[in-house]
Structures are given as C-alpha cells and as structure tokens.
Amino acid sequence: MEPVLASIDAISRKCESVLEKMADSPSEDHYPILEELIDINQHHLDVIGVGHSSLDKVVRVTASHGLHTKLTGAGGGGCAITLLRPDTAPAVVEAAIRDLAGCGFECWETDVGALGICAHSPSSLKAEVAKVFNEV
C-alpha cells in the first residue's frame, strides 16, 4: 500500500504546483496535466478501496462526454469533482449533467479557487440559514 499512498501524495503535490502556476499564468497547457492527474488519482483511490460503484458510474458517464472525474471528500461514493476546461462546450456540460441526473446524481458547478467555507457574523445570515444553525 505504501507505494500507492506515496504516489497519491506525489499527485497531490503536482496538482498543487500546477494550480499555483495556473493562478500566476493561466495556460491551456495545464489542463491535460490536471486531467491525467485526476485519472491516475481516481485509479489509486479505487486501489486503496475508497471508491464506490456509484462513483464508478459518475466517472463512466462523464468520460463518455470526454470529461475527467475523481472522488473528492471523505470517500465511499459521496462526492466527485469533474474538471471542465474553459473551452468545454456548454452543450457537453449540459449533456453530462442531464445524463448524471438521469442516473439520480446532483451536480453543482463552481470555479477552482472559489470560496469554500466562510465565516459570517450571525447578523449577516439570512433568517432561514440562521434558523438551521440554531437547530443544530
């Protein structure tokens, strides 16, 4: 298992390096590298046993549209990430989303580098959001 985990670490470090380069100097040349890293990483995640049959289906569906997908998050088939090149035709994205929805999956589109979790003051929250936090 150690060589697989070492490879996953190397993939993560290479991906971080590519994303940093993209932030400094965006180039279409970065996307094939990221796609390959995604594919290799997903294979490694399957090898170590954190994949799931539903995730395999997501990977197959997106691959049928020429897209690259991998597990993200805690494992067990919970969430996946698909890389969209800037030149990906909207029709390709729409078709992939439609096919994934047809399999019972939900899709969200975001940007690399988009905000994740943010801290807000309680007074800035919408009433329905504040209510949910107060119920927890």
C-alpha positions as CSV (number, residue, x, y, z in Angstrom):
1,M,0.0,0.0,0.0
2,E,2.9,2.4,0.7
3,P,3.8,2.9,-3.0
4,V,0.2,3.7,-3.8
5,L,0.0,6.2,-0.9
6,A,3.3,7.8,-1.9
7,S,2.0,8.1,-5.5
8,I,-1.2,9.8,-4.3
9,D,0.9,12.2,-2.3
10,A,3.1,13.0,-5.3
11,I,-0.1,13.5,-7.4
12,S,-1.4,16.0,-4.8
13,R,1.8,17.9,-4.8
14,K,2.0,18.1,-8.6
15,C,-1.6,19.2,-8.8
16,E,-0.9,21.9,-6.2
17,S,2.1,23.0,-8.3
18,V,0.1,23.1,-11.5
19,L,-2.8,25.1,-9.8
20,E,-0.3,27.6,-8.5
21,K,1.2,28.1,-11.9
22,M,-2.3,28.5,-13.4
23,A,-3.0,31.2,-10.8
24,D,0.2,33.1,-11.9
25,S,0.0,32.5,-15.6
26,P,-3.1,30.7,-16.9
27,S,-2.5,28.4,-19.9
28,E,-4.5,25.8,-21.8
29,D,-1.3,23.6,-21.4
30,H,-2.2,23.0,-17.8
31,Y,-5.4,21.2,-18.4
32,P,-4.0,17.9,-19.9
33,I,-1.7,17.6,-16.9
34,L,-4.6,18.1,-14.5
35,E,-6.8,15.6,-16.4
36,E,-4.1,13.0,-16.3
37,L,-3.5,13.6,-12.6
38,I,-7.3,13.2,-12.0
39,D,-7.4,9.9,-13.9
40,I,-4.4,8.4,-12.1
41,N,-5.6,9.6,-8.7
42,Q,-9.0,8.1,-9.2
43,H,-7.4,4.8,-10.1
44,H,-5.3,4.9,-7.0
45,L,-8.3,5.7,-4.8
46,D,-10.0,2.6,-6.3
47,V,-6.9,0.5,-5.5
48,I,-6.9,1.5,-1.8
49,G,-10.6,0.7,-1.6
50,V,-12.3,4.1,-1.1
51,G,-14.2,4.0,-4.4
52,H,-17.8,3.1,-4.8
53,S,-19.9,1.7,-7.5
54,S,-21.9,4.9,-7.8
55,L,-18.7,6.9,-8.2
56,D,-17.6,4.4,-10.9
57,K,-20.9,5.3,-12.7
58,V,-20.2,9.0,-12.4
59,V,-16.7,8.5,-13.9
60,R,-18.1,6.4,-16.8
61,V,-20.8,9.0,-17.6
62,T,-18.5,12.0,-17.6
63,A,-15.9,10.1,-19.5
64,S,-18.4,9.4,-22.2
65,H,-18.5,13.2,-22.6
66,G,-14.7,13.5,-22.7
67,L,-14.5,14.7,-19.1
68,H,-12.3,13.6,-16.2
69,T,-13.7,12.9,-12.8
70,K,-12.5,11.7,-9.4
71,L,-13.6,11.1,-5.9
72,T,-13.3,14.0,-3.5
73,G,-14.2,14.4,0.1
74,A,-14.4,11.6,2.6
75,G,-14.8,8.6,0.2
76,G,-17.5,6.0,0.0
77,G,-19.0,7.5,-3.1
78,G,-20.2,10.7,-1.5
79,C,-18.9,13.4,-3.9
80,A,-16.9,13.7,-7.1
81,I,-15.2,16.5,-8.9
82,T,-15.1,16.9,-12.7
83,L,-12.6,19.2,-14.4
84,L,-14.1,21.4,-17.1
85,R,-11.7,23.1,-19.4
86,P,-12.5,26.7,-20.3
87,D,-13.2,25.6,-23.9
88,T,-15.7,22.9,-22.9
89,A,-18.8,23.5,-24.9
90,P,-21.8,24.3,-22.8
91,A,-23.7,21.6,-24.7
92,V,-21.2,19.0,-23.4
93,V,-21.7,20.2,-19.8
94,E,-25.5,20.2,-20.2
95,A,-25.4,16.7,-21.7
96,A,-23.2,15.4,-18.9
97,I,-25.4,17.0,-16.2
98,R,-28.5,15.6,-17.9
99,D,-27.1,12.1,-18.1
100,L,-25.9,12.3,-14.4
101,A,-29.3,13.5,-13.3
102,G,-30.8,10.6,-15.2
103,C,-28.8,8.3,-13.0
104,G,-30.0,10.0,-9.9
105,F,-27.0,12.3,-9.3
106,E,-27.0,16.0,-8.4
107,C,-24.5,18.4,-10.0
108,W,-23.1,21.7,-8.9
109,E,-20.8,23.9,-10.9
110,T,-18.1,26.0,-9.3
111,D,-14.7,27.5,-10.1
112,V,-11.3,26.4,-9.0
113,G,-10.3,28.7,-6.2
114,A,-13.9,29.6,-5.4
115,L,-14.6,30.2,-1.8
116,G,-15.3,27.1,0.3
117,I,-16.4,27.6,3.9
118,C,-16.8,31.2,5.0
119,A,-17.3,32.6,8.5
120,H,-20.1,35.0,8.8
121,S,-21.4,37.1,11.7
122,P,-24.7,35.8,12.9
123,S,-26.4,39.1,12.0
124,S,-25.3,38.7,8.3
125,L,-27.1,35.4,7.8
126,K,-30.4,35.1,6.1
127,A,-33.2,34.2,8.5
128,E,-33.7,30.7,7.1
129,V,-29.9,29.9,7.3
130,A,-29.7,31.2,10.9
131,K,-32.6,29.1,11.8
132,V,-30.9,25.9,10.5
133,F,-27.7,26.8,12.5
134,N,-29.7,27.4,15.6
135,E,-31.4,24.0,15.3
136,V,-28.1,22.1,15.3
